[in-house]
Amino acid sequence: MIEEIIKKKVTPIIANPEYNIDIRNNFSIIEKLIKKGCLMQMNADSLLRKNLKGFVTMALKKEAYHIVASNAHNAGQYMDFGIAYKKLTELVGKDKAFELTSKNPLKIINGEYGEHHKNI
């Protein structure tokens, strides 16, 4: 199905892959999806969850995430984004954290995110 979507020049964004037990047990699933043209979006809250911390840290170090965002559906729903952002900057540095939370999402919205994301 992913291939059909990509053929239509639509870039799939896989939200919260860290929630999927099969992906957590087999990182190559993410690698294959990225090589096909998918983008990966991490839920910022995953940085604060003990059961996901190891996986998301490893995935961030491998630069497997293209976006880090909240899973909130309105601004008042997610109060811990600042805490998660601080943790993100500790793991990847300020520049990369800004890229993942601001630059890349804006590029996607503007249709500017190119093919270079396939290289992980």
Beta strands, then each sheet from edge to edge (+ up, - down):
strand 1: 13-15
strand 2: 39-43
strand 3: 67-69
sheet 1: 1+ 2+ 3+
end
